[in-house]
């Protein structure tokens, strides 16, 4: 079945460091891929998405490229801020009618000032 | 601002009690979902619904039921709460028939069962 695997956390970085959070997936066909973020005390919200191979999603300085050949969708940011501290979830949708979305286990990110 | 509203942010219940978690969305979305979130396990899908009065089991439906009598409201029911149902419960909705649909989440309901 479909699945999403992302790197375990917590990840701790200093402010202005470069961030990579790895995400790989297993799916039949051509899923859409997402990154969601959960700030403390809140529900999840969409950070970025990509719907086909080689698409790049971007938002708030974060980027991720849909790599079909490596089945990956790694999240990157060139210079992180303290306000980026949150839990990040990689997810996929397999285009079925029911819109069922499968999430990774989440990666907690701590940014130190 | 569009919203998914969960009726209770924090609940404390006793083992064996019946628990209702309510979720309302104001976006006229067709699909609604209930997830539970646990440390180290991420989000797991309990039930979902893609139409009024329709429901489908997710990955962990045991011990739960749902109700969707109106398009905007999706309720999660714990018939007899147990301590292993202590968790954060997240409701979400999405527009309809497309794999690229984005989920909009509520703020969550943290349930403690004593």
Boltz contact constraints between the chains, C-beta under 6 A:
constraints:
  - contact:
      token1: [A, 32]
      token2: [B, 99]
      max_distance: 6.0
  - contact:
      token1: [A, 32]
      token2: [B, 100]
      max_distance: 6.0
  - contact:
      token1: [A, 42]
      token2: [B, 107]
      max_distance: 6.0
  - contact:
      token1: [A, 43]
      token2: [B, 90]
      max_distance: 6.0
  - contact:
      token1: [A, 43]
      token2: [B, 105]
      max_distance: 6.0
  - contact:
      token1: [A, 43]
      token2: [B, 106]
      max_distance: 6.0
  - contact:
      token1: [A, 43]
      token2: [B, 107]
      max_distance: 6.0
  - contact:
      token1: [A, 43]
      token2: [B, 108]
      max_distance: 6.0
  - contact:
      token1: [A, 44]
      token2: [B, 105]
      max_distance: 6.0
  - contact:
      token1: [A, 46]
      token2: [B, 102]
      max_distance: 6.0
  - contact:
      token1: [A, 51]
      token2: [B, 100]
      max_distance: 6.0
  - contact:
      token1: [A, 93]
      token2: [B, 99]
      max_distance: 6.0
  - contact:
      token1: [A, 95]
      token2: [B, 99]
      max_distance: 6.0
  - contact:
      token1: [A, 97]
      token2: [B, 97]
      max_distance: 6.0
  - contact:
      token1: [A, 98]
      token2: [B, 50]
      max_distance: 6.0
  - contact:
      token1: [A, 99]
      token2: [B, 31]
      max_distance: 6.0
  - contact:
      token1: [A, 99]
      token2: [B, 94]
      max_distance: 6.0
  - contact:
      token1: [A, 99]
      token2: [B, 101]
      max_distance: 6.0
  - contact:
      token1: [A, 103]
      token2: [B, 42]
      max_distance: 6.0
  - contact:
      token1: [A, 103]
      token2: [B, 43]
      max_distance: 6.0
  - contact:
      token1: [A, 105]
      token2: [B, 42]
      max_distance: 6.0
  - contact:
      token1: [A, 106]
      token2: [B, 42]
      max_distance: 6.0
